[in-house]
């Protein structure tokens, strides 16, 4: 049975500025800001929430099906997905548009300046959740706003349980819109900042979110994560990464772990620990889709970390 992952497909262009922004941006001159940063380090990565989640779920032996809109420049990414064995049947090209792209400049203090071009992602509402693909569950991850709202309704109409994963798309929604999607979703997942923003917009704290869904999963970085259900809270311990190289995409890897556990009907403690472990594996690698492992290797790492099997 497939997992339908709706969300963005994007190219991430990552540049490193070998200095500190604060030395070049003068607070009293921001009204006439005109600065240029020399960036001798540059790399282009495959990214986007849907692509990242699908990549990690595939590593775990899952069967991800991406639904997204992409641009005329998607060919290199399509080739990569083919090499990874990831189904592209529901990825649709938009003429005269570019695939969504993030341009990220990082300084020596790990501060970032990001410019994001949504491109073809803005047409995500032209896609529809298929009802003839044997889909067991899905996600509504950051994408075009109209697409996220529409796909949530389509999942619900098709009686396909899904995770609401608003992520960086949270600011696009009003409190009422968020509540509407929450009441359609089976689960919601947020990081601690997004949980605060959700509370600000809806008035709902994490335990109250669990009254709208079967589970509210809140990640807290190095402090681990918490899974709130109507029966209480399951605390998931953090997994220390072998080395902290690049946190970008860690949340997407965690969500892939959640999907794996849900699809295999694992309990919340095991599901959360799988998610925590794959997130730590990703952190130890630069880029969002450059780490790799076999399922047997992952099972071994899980047993070493938690002294149990799954």
C-alpha positions as a Markdown table, in Angstrom:
| # | Residue | x | y | z |
|---|---|---|---|---|
| 1 | Unk | 0.0 | 0.0 | 0.0 |
| 2 | Unk | 1.3 | 3.4 | -1.0 |
| 3 | Unk | 1.8 | 6.5 | 1.2 |
| 4 | Unk | 0.8 | 9.7 | -0.7 |
| 5 | Unk | 3.0 | 12.6 | 0.2 |
| 6 | Unk | 1.7 | 16.0 | -0.9 |
| 7 | Unk | 4.0 | 18.9 | -0.6 |
| 8 | Unk | 6.8 | 20.9 | -2.3 |
| 9 | Unk | 9.6 | 19.7 | -4.6 |
| 10 | Unk | 12.4 | 22.2 | -4.6 |
| 11 | Unk | 16.0 | 22.9 | -5.4 |
| 12 | Unk | 18.1 | 24.2 | -2.5 |
| 13 | Unk | 21.0 | 26.4 | -3.5 |
| 14 | Unk | 23.2 | 26.7 | -0.4 |
| 15 | Unk | 26.0 | 29.2 | -0.1 |
| 16 | Unk | 28.5 | 29.9 | 2.7 |
| 17 | Unk | 29.7 | 33.4 | 3.5 |
| 18 | Unk | 33.1 | 33.2 | 5.3 |
| 19 | Unk | 32.3 | 36.2 | 7.5 |
| 20 | Unk | 29.5 | 37.5 | 9.7 |
| 21 | Unk | 26.5 | 39.3 | 8.4 |
| 22 | Unk | 26.5 | 41.6 | 11.4 |
| 23 | Unk | 29.9 | 43.0 | 10.2 |
| 24 | Unk | 28.3 | 44.1 | 6.9 |
| 25 | Unk | 24.8 | 45.1 | 7.7 |
| 26 | Unk | 24.7 | 48.3 | 9.7 |
| 27 | Unk | 21.5 | 48.7 | 11.8 |
| 28 | Unk | 21.3 | 52.5 | 11.2 |
| 29 | Unk | 21.6 | 52.0 | 7.4 |
| 30 | Unk | 19.1 | 49.3 | 6.7 |
| 31 | Unk | 16.8 | 51.8 | 5.0 |
| 32 | Unk | 19.4 | 52.0 | 2.2 |
| 33 | Unk | 20.6 | 48.4 | 2.4 |
| 34 | Unk | 22.8 | 47.5 | -0.5 |
| 35 | Unk | 25.2 | 44.6 | 0.3 |
| 36 | Unk | 26.9 | 41.8 | -1.6 |
| 37 | Unk | 28.4 | 38.7 | -0.1 |
| 38 | Unk | 31.2 | 36.7 | -1.6 |
| 39 | Unk | 30.3 | 33.0 | -1.3 |
| 40 | Unk | 33.2 | 30.8 | -2.4 |
| 41 | Unk | 31.3 | 27.7 | -1.2 |
| 42 | Unk | 28.1 | 26.7 | -3.1 |
| 43 | Unk | 26.2 | 23.5 | -3.6 |
| 44 | Unk | 22.8 | 22.7 | -5.1 |
| 45 | Unk | 20.8 | 20.0 | -3.4 |
| 46 | Unk | 17.5 | 18.2 | -4.1 |
| 47 | Unk | 15.0 | 19.2 | -1.5 |
| 48 | Unk | 11.4 | 20.2 | -0.8 |
| 49 | Unk | 9.3 | 18.6 | 2.0 |
| 50 | Unk | 7.7 | 16.0 | -0.2 |
| 51 | Unk | 10.9 | 14.9 | -1.8 |
| 52 | Unk | 12.7 | 14.7 | 1.5 |
| 53 | Unk | 10.0 | 12.7 | 3.2 |
| 54 | Unk | 9.7 | 10.3 | 0.3 |
| 55 | Unk | 13.5 | 9.8 | 0.2 |
| 56 | Unk | 13.7 | 8.9 | 3.8 |
| 57 | Unk | 10.6 | 6.7 | 3.7 |
| 58 | Unk | 12.1 | 4.8 | 0.8 |
| 59 | Unk | 15.2 | 4.1 | 2.8 |
| 60 | Unk | 13.0 | 2.5 | 5.4 |
| 61 | Unk | 11.5 | 0.2 | 2.8 |
| 62 | Unk | 8.3 | 2.2 | 2.4 |
| 63 | Unk | 6.4 | 2.8 | -0.8 |
| 64 | Unk | 6.1 | 6.6 | -1.1 |
| 65 | Unk | 4.1 | 8.3 | -3.9 |
| 66 | Unk | 4.8 | 12.0 | -4.3 |
| 67 | Unk | 2.1 | 14.4 | -5.5 |
| 68 | Unk | 3.5 | 17.7 | -6.5 |
| 69 | Unk | 3.8 | 20.3 | -9.2 |
| 70 | Unk | 7.2 | 21.1 | -10.7 |
| 71 | Unk | 8.7 | 23.3 | -13.4 |
| 72 | Unk | 10.5 | 23.0 | -16.7 |
| 73 | Unk | 13.9 | 22.5 | -14.9 |
| 74 | Unk | 12.9 | 19.4 | -13.1 |
| 75 | Unk | 14.7 | 16.8 | -15.2 |
| 76 | Unk | 17.8 | 16.4 | -13.0 |
| 77 | Unk | 15.6 | 15.8 | -10.0 |
| 78 | Unk | 13.4 | 13.4 | -11.9 |
| 79 | Unk | 16.5 | 11.4 | -12.8 |
| 80 | Unk | 17.5 | 11.3 | -9.2 |
| 81 | Unk | 14.0 | 10.0 | -8.1 |
| 82 | Unk | 14.2 | 7.4 | -10.8 |
| 83 | Unk | 17.6 | 6.2 | -9.5 |
| 84 | Unk | 16.1 | 6.0 | -6.0 |
| 85 | Unk | 13.1 | 4.0 | -7.2 |
| 86 | Unk | 10.5 | 6.6 | -6.1 |
| 87 | Unk | 7.2 | 6.7 | -7.9 |
| 88 | Unk | 6.7 | 9.9 | -9.9 |
| 89 | Unk | 3.2 | 9.2 | -11.4 |
| 90 | Unk | 1.6 | 12.1 | -9.5 |
| 91 | Unk | 4.3 | 14.7 | -10.2 |
| 92 | Unk | 3.0 | 17.1 | -12.8 |
| 93 | Unk | 5.0 | 19.7 | -14.8 |
| 94 | Unk | 3.9 | 23.3 | -15.2 |
| 95 | Unk | 4.8 | 25.0 | -18.4 |
| 96 | Unk | 6.7 | 28.3 | -18.2 |
| 97 | Unk | 7.4 | 27.9 | -14.5 |
| 98 | Unk | 10.5 | 26.9 | -12.5 |
| 99 | Unk | 10.5 | 24.2 | -9.8 |
| 100 | Unk | 10.4 | 25.9 | -6.4 |
| 101 | Unk | 13.8 | 27.0 | -5.3 |
| 102 | Unk | 15.4 | 28.2 | -2.1 |
| 103 | Unk | 18.6 | 30.3 | -2.1 |
| 104 | Unk | 20.2 | 30.1 | 1.3 |
| 105 | Unk | 23.3 | 32.1 | 2.4 |
| 106 | Unk | 24.8 | 31.1 | 5.8 |
| 107 | Unk | 27.5 | 33.0 | 7.7 |
| 108 | Unk | 30.0 | 31.9 | 10.2 |
| 109 | Unk | 27.5 | 32.3 | 13.1 |
| 110 | Unk | 25.1 | 30.0 | 11.3 |
| 111 | Unk | 22.8 | 32.9 | 10.6 |
| 112 | Unk | 20.9 | 32.5 | 7.3 |
| 113 | Unk | 19.4 | 34.8 | 4.7 |
| 114 | Unk | 17.0 | 32.9 | 2.5 |
| 115 | Unk | 15.1 | 33.8 | -0.6 |
| 116 | Unk | 12.4 | 31.4 | -1.7 |
| 117 | Unk | 10.8 | 31.3 | -5.1 |
| 118 | Unk | 7.6 | 29.1 | -5.0 |
| 119 | Unk | 7.4 | 28.7 | -8.8 |
| 120 | Unk | 5.4 | 25.7 | -9.9 |
| 121 | Unk | 4.4 | 25.0 | -6.3 |
| 122 | Unk | 1.8 | 27.7 | -6.5 |
| 123 | Unk | -0.1 | 25.5 | -8.9 |
| 124 | Unk | -0.4 | 22.5 | -6.5 |
| 125 | Unk | -4.2 | 23.0 | -6.4 |
| 126 | Unk | -4.3 | 21.6 | -9.9 |
| 127 | Unk | -3.4 | 18.2 | -8.6 |
| 128 | Unk | -6.1 | 15.9 | -7.0 |
| 129 | Unk | -5.7 | 13.1 | -4.5 |
| 130 | Unk | -6.1 | 9.9 | -6.5 |
| 131 | Unk | -8.6 | 7.4 | -5.2 |
| 132 | Unk | -7.5 | 4.4 | -7.3 |
| 133 | Unk | -3.9 | 3.9 | -6.2 |
| 134 | Unk | -4.3 | 1.8 | -3.1 |
| 135 | Unk | -3.2 | 4.7 | -0.8 |
| 136 | Unk | -3.1 | 3.7 | 2.8 |
| 137 | Unk | -2.3 | 7.1 | 4.3 |
| 138 | Unk | -0.9 | 10.5 | 3.3 |
| 139 | Unk | 0.5 | 13.8 | 4.3 |
| 140 | Unk | -0.4 | 17.4 | 3.7 |
| 141 | Unk | 3.0 | 19.1 | 3.9 |
| 142 | Unk | 4.1 | 22.6 | 3.0 |
| 143 | Unk | 2.9 | 23.5 | -0.5 |
| 144 | Unk | 0.8 | 26.1 | -2.2 |
| 145 | Unk | -1.9 | 27.2 | 0.3 |
| 146 | Unk | -4.8 | 26.5 | -2.0 |
| 147 | Unk | -3.4 | 23.0 | -2.7 |
| 148 | Unk | -2.9 | 22.2 | 1.0 |
| 149 | Unk | -6.5 | 23.1 | 1.8 |
| 150 | Unk | -7.9 | 21.2 | -1.2 |
| 151 | Unk | -5.8 | 18.1 | -0.6 |
| 152 | Unk | -6.9 | 17.9 | 3.1 |
| 153 | Unk | -10.5 | 17.9 | 2.0 |
| 154 | Unk | -9.8 | 15.3 | -0.7 |
| 155 | Unk | -8.1 | 13.0 | 1.7 |
| 156 | Unk | -11.0 | 13.3 | 4.1 |
| 157 | Unk | -13.6 | 12.8 | 1.4 |
| 158 | Unk | -11.7 | 9.6 | 0.3 |
| 159 | Unk | -11.5 | 8.4 | 3.9 |
| 160 | Unk | -7.7 | 8.3 | 3.7 |
| 161 | Unk | -6.1 | 9.2 | 7.1 |
| 162 | Unk | -3.4 | 11.9 | 6.8 |
| 163 | Unk | -0.8 | 13.8 | 8.8 |
| 164 | Unk | -1.2 | 17.6 | 8.8 |
| 165 | Unk | 2.3 | 18.9 | 8.6 |
| 166 | Unk | 2.0 | 22.7 | 8.1 |
| 167 | Unk | 5.7 | 23.4 | 8.7 |
| 168 | Unk | 7.0 | 26.7 | 7.2 |
| 169 | Unk | 3.6 | 27.1 | 5.5 |
| 170 | Unk | 2.0 | 27.9 | 8.9 |
| 171 | Unk | 2.0 | 31.8 | 8.4 |
| 172 | Unk | -0.2 | 31.5 | 5.3 |
| 173 | Unk | -3.1 | 30.3 | 7.4 |
| 174 | Unk | -5.6 | 32.0 | 9.7 |
| 175 | Unk | -6.6 | 30.3 | 12.9 |
| 176 | Unk | -9.9 | 29.2 | 11.5 |
| 177 | Unk | -8.3 | 27.7 | 8.4 |
| 178 | Unk | -5.9 | 25.7 | 10.6 |
| 179 | Unk | -8.8 | 24.4 | 12.8 |
| 180 | Unk | -10.6 | 23.4 | 9.7 |
| 181 | Unk | -7.7 | 21.2 | 8.5 |
| 182 | Unk | -7.1 | 19.9 | 12.0 |
| 183 | Unk | -10.6 | 18.6 | 12.1 |
| 184 | Unk | -10.1 | 16.7 | 8.8 |
| 185 | Unk | -6.7 | 15.3 | 9.7 |
| 186 | Unk | -5.9 | 12.1 | 11.7 |
| 187 | Unk | -2.6 | 13.4 | 13.1 |
| 188 | Unk | -0.7 | 16.7 | 13.3 |
| 189 | Unk | 3.1 | 17.2 | 13.6 |
| 190 | Unk | 4.9 | 20.4 | 14.5 |
| 191 | Unk | 8.2 | 21.5 | 15.8 |
| 192 | Unk | 8.3 | 23.5 | 19.1 |
| 193 | Unk | 8.3 | 26.9 | 17.3 |
| 194 | Unk | 5.4 | 25.8 | 15.0 |
| 195 | Unk | 3.5 | 24.6 | 18.1 |
| 196 | Unk | 3.8 | 28.0 | 19.6 |
| 197 | Unk | 2.6 | 29.6 | 16.4 |
| 198 | Unk | -0.3 | 27.2 | 16.2 |
| 199 | Unk | -1.3 | 28.1 | 19.8 |
| 200 | Unk | -1.1 | 31.8 | 18.9 |
| 201 | Unk | -3.4 | 31.4 | 15.9 |
| 202 | Unk | -5.8 | 28.8 | 17.3 |
| 203 | Unk | -5.6 | 29.1 | 21.1 |
| 204 | Unk | -4.8 | 25.4 | 21.3 |
| 205 | Unk | -1.9 | 24.1 | 23.4 |
| 206 | Unk | -0.5 | 20.6 | 22.5 |
| 207 | Unk | -2.8 | 18.6 | 24.8 |
| 208 | Unk | -5.8 | 20.5 | 23.3 |
| 209 | Unk | -4.6 | 19.7 | 19.8 |
| 210 | Unk | -5.0 | 16.0 | 20.7 |
| 211 | Unk | -8.7 | 16.6 | 21.2 |
| 212 | Unk | -9.0 | 17.4 | 17.5 |
| 213 | Unk | -6.8 | 14.6 | 16.2 |
| 214 | Unk | -5.7 | 11.1 | 17.2 |
| 215 | Unk | -2.2 | 12.4 | 18.0 |
| 216 | Unk | -0.3 | 15.7 | 18.1 |
| 217 | Unk | 3.5 | 15.1 | 17.6 |
| 218 | Unk | 5.8 | 17.9 | 18.8 |
| 219 | Unk | 9.5 | 17.8 | 18.1 |
| 220 | Unk | 11.8 | 19.7 | 20.4 |
| 221 | Unk | 15.2 | 19.4 | 18.7 |
| 222 | Unk | 17.9 | 18.1 | 21.1 |
| 223 | Unk | 15.3 | 17.6 | 23.8 |
| 224 | Unk | 13.6 | 14.9 | 21.9 |
| 225 | Unk | 9.9 | 14.9 | 21.1 |
| 226 | Unk | 6.4 | 14.4 | 22.6 |
| 227 | Unk | 3.4 | 12.6 | 21.2 |
| 228 | Unk | 0.1 | 13.8 | 22.8 |
| 229 | Unk | -2.9 | 11.5 | 22.6 |
| 230 | Unk | -6.2 | 11.4 | 24.4 |
| 231 | Unk | -4.6 | 8.8 | 26.7 |
| 232 | Unk | -1.7 | 11.0 | 27.7 |
| 233 | Unk | 1.8 | 11.9 | 26.5 |
| 234 | Unk | 4.5 | 9.6 | 25.2 |
| 235 | Unk | 8.0 | 11.1 | 25.6 |
| 236 | Unk | 10.5 | 10.2 | 22.9 |
| 237 | Unk | 14.2 | 10.5 | 23.9 |
| 238 | Unk | 16.6 | 12.4 | 21.7 |
| 239 | Unk | 19.2 | 10.5 | 19.6 |
| 240 | Unk | 22.6 | 12.1 | 19.6 |
| 241 | Unk | 23.9 | 12.4 | 16.1 |
| 242 | Unk | 27.4 | 11.1 | 15.4 |
| 243 | Unk | 28.2 | 14.6 | 14.2 |
| 244 | Unk | 26.2 | 17.7 | 13.6 |
| 245 | Unk | 26.8 | 18.6 | 10.0 |
| 246 | Unk | 23.5 | 20.0 | 8.7 |
| 247 | Unk | 20.1 | 20.1 | 10.4 |
| 248 | Unk | 18.3 | 21.0 | 7.2 |
| 249 | Unk | 15.7 | 18.3 | 6.4 |
| 250 | Unk | 15.9 | 16.7 | 9.9 |
| 251 | Unk | 12.2 | 17.3 | 10.4 |
| 252 | Unk | 11.3 | 15.7 | 7.1 |
| 253 | Unk | 13.3 | 12.6 | 8.0 |
| 254 | Unk | 11.4 | 12.5 | 11.3 |
| 255 | Unk | 8.1 | 12.6 | 9.5 |
| 256 | Unk | 9.2 | 9.7 | 7.3 |
| 257 | Unk | 9.8 | 7.7 | 10.5 |
| 258 | Unk | 6.3 | 8.6 | 11.7 |
| 259 | Unk | 4.8 | 7.4 | 8.4 |
| 260 | Unk | 6.7 | 4.1 | 8.6 |
| 261 | Unk | 5.5 | 3.4 | 12.1 |
| 262 | Unk | 1.9 | 4.3 | 11.2 |
| 263 | Unk | 1.9 | 2.2 | 8.1 |
| 264 | Unk | 3.2 | -0.8 | 10.0 |
| 265 | Unk | 0.8 | -0.3 | 13.0 |
| 266 | Unk | 3.6 | 0.2 | 15.5 |
| 267 | Unk | 2.9 | 1.7 | 18.9 |
| 268 | Unk | 3.7 | 5.4 | 19.5 |
| 269 | Unk | 6.8 | 4.8 | 21.5 |
| 270 | Unk | 8.4 | 2.6 | 18.8 |
| 271 | Unk | 7.2 | 5.0 | 16.0 |
| 272 | Unk | 8.6 | 8.0 | 17.8 |
| 273 | Unk | 12.0 | 6.3 | 18.4 |
| 274 | Unk | 12.3 | 5.3 | 14.7 |
| 275 | Unk | 11.5 | 8.9 | 13.7 |
| 276 | Unk | 14.1 | 10.3 | 16.2 |
| 277 | Unk | 16.8 | 7.9 | 15.0 |
| 278 | Unk | 16.4 | 8.7 | 11.3 |
| 279 | Unk | 16.4 | 12.4 | 12.1 |
| 280 | Unk | 19.7 | 12.0 | 13.9 |
| 281 | Unk | 21.1 | 10.1 | 10.9 |
| 282 | Unk | 20.2 | 12.9 | 8.6 |
| 283 | Unk | 21.7 | 15.6 | 10.8 |
| 284 | Unk | 25.1 | 13.8 | 10.4 |
| 285 | Unk | 25.0 | 14.4 | 6.6 |
| 286 | Unk | 25.2 | 17.5 | 4.5 |
| 287 | Unk | 22.1 | 18.1 | 2.4 |
| 288 | Unk | 18.7 | 16.5 | 2.7 |
| 289 | Unk | 19.0 | 13.5 | 0.5 |
| 290 | Unk | 22.7 | 12.4 | 0.7 |
| 291 | Unk | 22.5 | 10.0 | 3.7 |
| 292 | Unk | 21.8 | 6.3 | 3.0 |
| 293 | Unk | 21.4 | 3.0 | 4.9 |
| 294 | Unk | 19.8 | -0.4 | 4.4 |
| 295 | Unk | 16.8 | -1.4 | 6.6 |
| 296 | Unk | 19.0 | -4.0 | 8.3 |
| 297 | Unk | 21.6 | -1.4 | 9.1 |
| 298 | Unk | 18.8 | 0.8 | 10.5 |
| 299 | Unk | 17.4 | -2.0 | 12.6 |
| 300 | Unk | 20.9 | -2.6 | 14.0 |
| 301 | Unk | 21.3 | 1.1 | 14.9 |
| 302 | Unk | 17.9 | 1.1 | 16.5 |
| 303 | Unk | 18.8 | -1.9 | 18.7 |
| 304 | Unk | 22.1 | -0.3 | 19.7 |
| 305 | Unk | 20.4 | 2.9 | 20.6 |
| 306 | Unk | 17.3 | 1.6 | 22.4 |
| 307 | Unk | 18.2 | -2.0 | 23.3 |
| 308 | Unk | 15.1 | -3.4 | 21.6 |
| 309 | Unk | 13.9 | -4.4 | 18.2 |
| 310 | Unk | 10.9 | -3.2 | 16.1 |
